[in-house]
Amino acid sequence: MKKPHILFLFAGTIMAFSSCSQKEEIEASKPIDPTFATQTEKHLIKVDTLFTELEGPWGMTWLSDGRMLITERKGEILIFENDQFTGQKVQGLPEVHEVNQAGLLDVAAHPDYEENGWIYIAYAKPFPDNKGALTIMRFKLDDNNQAINQEELIVALPEWEGGRHFGSRIVFDNDGYLYFSNGDKGNKPENAQDLTNPHGKIHRIHDDGRIPSDNPFVNEPNAFASIWSYGNRNPQGLYFDKVNNRLWETEHGPMGGDELNLIEKGKNYGWPVITYGVNYNGTPITDITEKEGMEQPVTYYVPSIATCGMTLVTSDRYPNWKGDILIGALAKMHINRVDMEGTDALSQEIMFQDLGRVRQVSESPDGYLYAITEGTGLLVKLLPVQ
């Protein structure tokens, strides 16, 4: 069994960033002003602060007309254009179960958005008795930014009290399948090993909510048919590498043991039977870190950084990061760069320390990297200094 690399934390570069909220003028013939730039291991980066008033941001996506949408967990979607907040929000969204980590989570435009106009969201749907269930729905935007043609695609029942470990991310693959992540709900970690419920899993559905006939457990009695992988504790990062047809995931460990995983069809990623973490009071969860039939992470983190949203760098604007994975760190408040060689994690770099609780890192259609943060409430753009 292939053993993962463990990535121990080390002191990173202290970040300095521009407080200017106006859009940077990016011209190929004009170098970016290096004032306040940060020297990372492989690139000199200017962190341009575009917005400072986000409240509990979670996900971001771009539409084919150039607009960017950012979700806030309380149930709102902010609309940005040309890197500036338009002052407008999506109207008519469903009510959400906003408790702790639950609420309005990820947003993703359909790969063929320009043709079909579909926008997808993951959110905690409210149920009685302070319960919620992770739900995937889609809608279209009219000219008044109303969410119309709303279609609820799948509800991850049973509903659960509180708001721990809801996930959730949405990604599409090259064939138009939609994958979404769902956490184990926290107080019952054995959910992740139970195929009869959807919690602690990665799921795969058609873009209209139908269950693919080739899903791994579709013919297994009583199994939740959308399950693609299981044994995933609290997966708050998901990315599909369309060049190499690879599905990547990050998940929170307990105290220690955050993971970066390569997700493959029908595989068991071990939680809570195997883990490199311990309980928050320091007691063991299990006495084993590997077991036959359970996957090892590509890498894991001790101590935890609280891994969250992620992207894989494909842009030529960052040639020395190309192929590397960038992960938002909540507890450790930085962007974590994993130096990748194919599917092997070689090392890591801590970048932009104290930026805030980095909830998501995304690459825009024009090849720039953006990040959103909790606490500091920032939308930032990483500008490579020419």
C-alpha positions in Angstrom: 0.0 0.0 0.0 1.4 3.4 -1.0 2.2 5.6 2.0 1.3 9.3 1.8 3.7 12.1 2.4 3.1 13.9 5.7 3.4 17.6 5.3 4.6 19.2 8.5 4.0 23.0 8.8 6.9 25.4 8.8 7.2 29.2 9.0 5.9 30.8 5.8 6.2 34.2 4.2 4.4 37.0 6.0 1.9 38.6 3.7 1.5 42.3 2.8 -1.3 43.3 0.5 -2.7 46.3 -1.1 -5.7 48.0 0.6 -6.9 49.4 -2.6 -10.4 48.3 -3.5 -10.3 49.5 -7.1 -9.7 47.2 -10.0 -6.1 46.7 -11.1 -5.5 47.6 -14.7 -3.9 44.5 -16.1 -2.0 45.2 -19.3 0.4 42.8 -21.0 2.7 45.6 -21.9 2.8 47.1 -18.5 4.4 45.4 -15.5 2.4 45.2 -12.3 3.5 47.6 -9.6 5.5 45.4 -7.2 4.7 47.6 -4.2 3.5 45.5 -1.3 4.2 42.3 -3.2 5.0 39.0 -1.4 7.9 36.8 -2.4 6.8 33.2 -2.4 9.1 30.4 -3.1 8.4 30.4 -6.8 6.5 33.7 -7.6 6.5 37.3 -6.6 2.8 37.9 -6.0 0.8 41.1 -5.3 -2.4 40.4 -3.4 -5.0 42.8 -4.6 -7.9 43.3 -2.2 -11.1 43.7 -4.2 -13.7 43.6 -1.5 -13.6 43.7 2.3 -17.2 43.1 3.5 -18.0 39.4 2.8 -19.9 37.8 5.6 -19.3 34.0 5.9 -18.4 33.5 2.2 -18.3 29.9 1.0 -18.2 29.4 -2.8 -17.5 31.3 -6.0 -18.1 30.7 -9.7 -18.0 32.7 -13.0 -20.7 33.0 -15.6 -20.0 33.2 -19.3 -20.8 36.9 -19.4 -17.9 37.6 -17.0 -19.9 38.1 -13.8 -18.7 36.3 -10.7 -21.1 34.9 -8.0 -20.0 34.5 -4.3 -22.2 32.7 -1.8 -22.6 33.8 1.8 -23.6 31.1 4.3 -26.5 33.2 5.6 -28.3 32.6 2.3 -27.2 35.3 -0.1 -25.3 35.3 -3.5 -23.4 38.5 -4.3 -22.8 39.5 -7.9 -19.5 40.9 -9.0 -18.5 42.3 -12.4 -15.0 43.5 -13.5 -13.7 42.6 -10.0 -16.2 45.0 -8.3 -19.3 44.3 -6.3 -22.2 45.5 -8.4 -24.4 46.1 -5.3 -26.7 43.4 -6.5 -27.6 40.0 -5.1 -29.5 37.1 -6.4 -33.2 37.3 -5.4 -35.7 34.6 -4.5 -33.3 31.9 -3.2 -34.6 29.2 -1.0 -34.6 29.4 2.8 -31.5 27.8 4.3 -30.8 26.1 7.6 -28.1 28.4 8.9 -26.4 26.8 11.9 -22.7 26.6 12.6 -21.2 25.2 9.3 -24.6 24.7 7.6 -26.3 27.2 5.3 -25.8 28.3 1.7 -22.6 26.6 0.7 -21.2 26.2 -2.8 -22.2 27.6 -6.2 -21.2 26.3 -9.6 -22.2 27.4 -13.2 -23.0 24.5 -15.5 -20.1 23.8 -18.0 -22.6 24.7 -20.8 -24.0 27.7 -18.9 -23.9 29.9 -22.0 -26.3 27.5 -23.7 -28.5 26.4 -20.9 -28.2 29.1 -18.1 -28.2 26.6 -15.2 -26.6 27.6 -11.9 -26.2 25.0 -9.1 -26.1 25.5 -5.4 -25.4 23.2 -2.4 -27.3 24.3 0.8 -28.7 23.0 4.0 -32.5 22.7 3.6 -34.4 23.5 6.8 -36.4 20.8 8.6 -38.3 21.0 11.9 -36.5 20.6 15.2 -33.4 22.5 14.2 -32.5 20.0 11.5 -31.2 20.3 8.0 -30.3 18.2 5.0 -27.7 18.9 2.4 -29.6 19.7 -0.9 -28.5 20.3 -4.5 -30.7 22.5 -6.6 -30.4 24.4 -9.8 -31.9 27.6 -11.1 -31.6 30.3 -13.8 -31.2 34.0 -13.5 -33.6 36.4 -15.2 -32.7 40.0 -16.2 -33.7 41.2 -12.7 -31.4 38.7 -11.0 -34.3 36.5 -9.8 -33.6 32.8 -9.3 -36.2 31.3 -11.6 -37.0 27.8 -12.8 -35.8 26.3 -9.4 -35.3 22.6 -9.4 -34.5 20.6 -6.3 -32.3 17.7 -7.6 -31.3 15.7 -4.6 -31.8 15.9 -0.8 -29.3 14.0 1.3 -31.7 12.5 3.9 -32.0 11.8 6.7 -32.0 15.4 8.0 -29.6 16.1 10.9 -29.8 18.3 14.0 -27.3 21.2 14.2 -24.9 22.3 11.6 -21.7 20.2 11.8 -19.9 18.7 8.8 -22.2 19.5 5.9 -19.4 19.8 3.3 -20.1 20.9 0.6 -18.6 21.5 -2.8 -20.0 21.0 -6.4 -17.8 20.2 -9.4 -18.5 18.9 -12.9 -16.4 16.4 -14.9 -15.7 16.2 -18.6 -18.8 14.2 -19.3 -21.2 16.5 -17.5 -21.6 14.5 -14.3 -22.0 16.5 -11.1 -20.1 15.5 -8.0 -20.9 16.9 -4.6 -19.4 16.3 -1.1 -21.3 15.7 2.1 -19.8 15.5 5.6 -20.5 12.8 8.2 -22.5 15.3 10.4 -20.0 15.2 13.3 -21.6 13.4 16.2 -22.0 10.1 14.4 -18.7 9.5 12.5 -19.8 5.9 11.6 -22.1 7.4 9.1 -19.1 7.6 6.8 -18.9 3.8 6.6 -22.6 3.2 6.2 -23.7 3.0 2.6 -27.4 3.2 3.5 -27.0 6.9 4.3 -25.4 9.7 2.3 -23.3 11.3 5.0 -19.5 11.3 4.9 -19.4 10.6 1.2 -18.7 12.0 -2.3 -21.7 11.7 -4.6 -22.2 11.6 -8.4 -25.4 12.5 -10.3 -26.5 13.6 -13.7 -26.8 17.4 -14.2 -30.6 17.0 -13.9 -30.4 15.0 -10.7 -30.8 11.5 -12.2 -28.7 8.7 -10.7 -26.1 7.4 -13.2 -26.6 3.7 -14.0 -22.8 3.0 -13.6 -22.5 4.5 -10.0 -20.6 1.9 -7.9 -23.4 1.1 -5.4 -26.4 1.6 -7.6 -27.4 -2.1 -7.5 -26.5 -2.7 -3.9 -29.6 -3.2 -1.7 -30.5 -0.2 0.5 -27.4 1.7 -0.6 -27.7 5.5 -1.3 -27.5 5.3 -5.0 -25.6 8.5 -5.7 -22.5 7.5 -3.6 -19.3 7.6 -5.5 -16.8 7.2 -2.6 -17.2 6.8 1.2 -15.2 7.1 4.5 -14.8 10.9 4.0 -15.1 12.9 7.2 -15.9 16.5 6.3 -15.0 17.2 2.7 -15.0 21.0 2.2 -12.7 21.0 -0.9 -13.4 19.3 -4.3 -11.8 19.9 -7.7 -12.0 18.0 -11.0 -8.8 18.1 -13.1 -10.3 18.0 -16.6 -6.9 17.5 -18.3 -6.1 14.3 -16.4 -9.6 13.2 -15.5 -8.9 13.2 -11.7 -11.2 14.1 -8.8 -9.4 15.7 -5.9 -10.8 16.3 -2.4 -9.7 17.9 0.8 -11.3 16.9 4.1 -11.0 18.0 7.7 -9.5 15.5 10.1 -10.2 15.7 13.9 -7.2 17.1 15.8 -4.6 16.4 13.1 -5.1 14.3 10.1 -6.5 16.7 7.5 -6.3 14.9 4.2 -5.7 15.5 0.5 -7.3 12.6 -1.4 -7.5 11.4 -5.0 -11.1 10.2 -5.2 -11.8 7.1 -7.2 -15.0 5.2 -8.0 -16.3 3.1 -5.1 -13.3 3.4 -2.9 -13.3 3.7 0.9 -11.2 6.5 2.4 -11.2 5.1 5.9 -12.9 7.5 8.3 -13.3 6.7 11.2 -11.6 3.3 11.1 -8.3 4.8 10.1 -7.0 8.3 10.6 -3.8 10.2 11.4 -5.7 12.4 13.8 -6.9 12.1 17.4 -9.9 13.4 19.4 -10.0 17.0 20.3 -9.3 16.0 24.0 -6.2 14.2 22.8 -7.5 10.6 23.2 -7.1 8.2 20.3 -9.9 7.6 17.8 -8.4 4.4 16.5 -5.1 2.6 17.0 -4.5 2.1 13.2 -3.6 4.4 10.4 -4.0 1.9 7.5 -6.1 -1.1 6.7 -6.6 -3.3 3.7 -9.3 -2.1 1.4 -9.0 1.5 2.7 -7.3 4.2 0.8 -4.4 6.3 2.1 -4.4 10.0 1.6 -2.1 11.5 -1.0 -0.9 13.6 1.9 -2.1 14.6 5.4 -1.5 17.4 7.8 -0.2 17.3 11.4 -1.1 19.6 13.0 -4.4 20.4 11.2 -4.6 23.5 9.0 -8.4 23.0 8.6 -8.3 22.3 4.8 -11.1 23.9 2.9 -11.7 24.9 -0.8 -9.1 24.1 -3.3 -8.0 24.5 -6.9 -5.3 23.0 -9.2 -3.3 25.7 -11.1 -3.7 25.3 -14.8 -3.0 28.9 -15.8 0.1 30.0 -17.7 0.0 33.2 -15.6 1.7 31.2 -12.8 4.1 28.9 -14.7 6.0 27.8 -11.6 2.8 26.8 -9.9 1.3 25.0 -12.8 0.1 21.5 -11.8 0.3 22.4 -8.1 -2.7 22.3 -5.7 -3.7 25.4 -3.7 -5.8 24.8 -0.6 -7.4 27.3 1.7 -6.5 26.9 5.4 -9.1 28.0 7.9 -7.5 27.5 11.3 -4.0 28.4 10.1 -5.2 31.3 7.9 -3.1 30.9 4.8 -3.1 29.5 1.3 -1.3 26.1 1.3 0.5 25.2 -2.0 1.1 21.5 -2.4 4.0 20.9 -4.9 2.7 18.1 -7.0 4.3 15.7 -9.4 1.4 14.0 -11.1 -0.5 12.4 -8.2 2.4 12.6 -5.8 2.6 15.4 -3.2 6.3 16.4 -2.8 6.2 19.3 -0.4 4.2 22.3 0.7 4.5 26.0 1.1 2.6 28.3 3.5 1.7 31.5 1.6 0.0 34.8 2.6 0.0 34.0 6.3 -2.8 35.7 8.3 -4.8 36.5 5.2 -7.8 35.3 7.1 -9.7 32.0 7.3 -9.4 31.1 3.6 -12.6 29.4 2.6 -12.0 28.9 -1.1 -9.3 29.4 -3.8 -10.4 29.4 -7.4 -9.0 30.0 -10.8 -11.0 32.3 -13.1 -11.7 31.6 -16.8 -9.1 34.2 -17.7 -6.5 32.4 -15.6 -6.2 34.5 -12.4 -6.3 33.1 -8.9 -8.9 34.4 -6.4 -9.5 33.7 -2.7 -12.3 34.5 -0.3 -11.8 34.7 3.5 -13.9 34.5 6.7 -13.2 36.8 9.6 -11.3 39.3 7.5 -14.2 39.2 4.9 -11.9 39.5 1.9 -12.1 38.8 -1.9 -8.6 38.9 -3.1 -6.9 38.4 -6.5 -3.3 37.1 -6.8 -1.4 39.1 -9.3 1.9 37.7 -10.6 4.4 40.5 -10.8 5.9 40.5 -14.3 
